[in-house]
Amino acid sequence: MKKTFKKILIGGGVVSKSLGDNENMLQLFMLSLFILLIKGLLVMVTYNWMMPKIIYNANPNYNYKKFRTINFLEAILLVILFTNLFNHF
């Protein structure tokens, strides 16, 4: 039963040797969540810093006061969107 459960968790593929019997699934989940939060932070900071410059280069008459920064939740959603679109972790 344990082997079947592991196959379901990894999508039915071959069980990886790195996922041992003693692997703590909570640690794996927390590490994945931490990586998602770091990616979200990087997306938020990069977007808010670079997009006004890119838009200004495309349109020199651009008014910076019209630029709306994204918040952390929107950055997390962007990370999830592009991760699922391109299927790359």
N, C-alpha and C positions, 0 to 999 in steps of 0.2 A: 504494500500500500504506500510506503514511503517513497519508493521510486516513482510511482504513478503521480503522486503529489508534486514531486520535484519537476517532472516532465510538464505538468500543467502549469507550474509557476514560470517555467522558462519558455512557454509557448509550444510545447510538444517536441522540441528539438532534442538533440543529444545532450545529455547531462555533462556539464563542464567539470573538469577535474578540480577547478578552483572553488567550486561550490561543494564543500565537504559536508559530512554529516553533522559536524559540530558548528557549522556556520550559523551565526546568530542573525536571523532575518530582521530583527529590529535594528541592528547595527547597519545592515545593508540598506534598509529603508531610510534611516536617519542620514546616512552618507549621501544617498540619492537626493534627499530633500535639501541637504546642505549645498550640494553641487548646483541644484536648481536655483536656490536663493543667490548663490554667488554669480551664476550666469545672468539672473535677472538684474542684479545690481550693476554688473558690467554693461548690460544692454541699456539700462536707464541712464547711467552716467555718460556713456558714449553717445547715445542719441541726443541727449540734452546739450551736450557740448559741441558735437559736430554738425548736427542738422542745420542750425542757423547759418553756419559758415557755408555749407553746401548750397543751401537755398540762396544765399546772397551771391555766390559765384554764378548761379544760374540766372538770377535776376538782381542786378545791382540796385534797383529801385525798391527792394524788399524792405519792409518796415519790421524791425526786430520786435516791436511791441505786440505784433500780431502772432508771434510764435508761441505755441502752447507746449509746455514741457510735458513729458509723460511721467506718470507716477510709478511706484514700485509694482503695483498690481498689474498695470498695463504692460510693464516690461516683462513680468513673469508670463503673462499671457502670450506675448510675442515669442518668448523663448519656447513655450510649449507648442505654439503654432508652427514655427520653423523647424523644431525638432521632429514634429510629426509629419510635416510636409516633405522633409528631406530624409527622414528616418536615419538620423545620425546622432549618436549620443556623444 
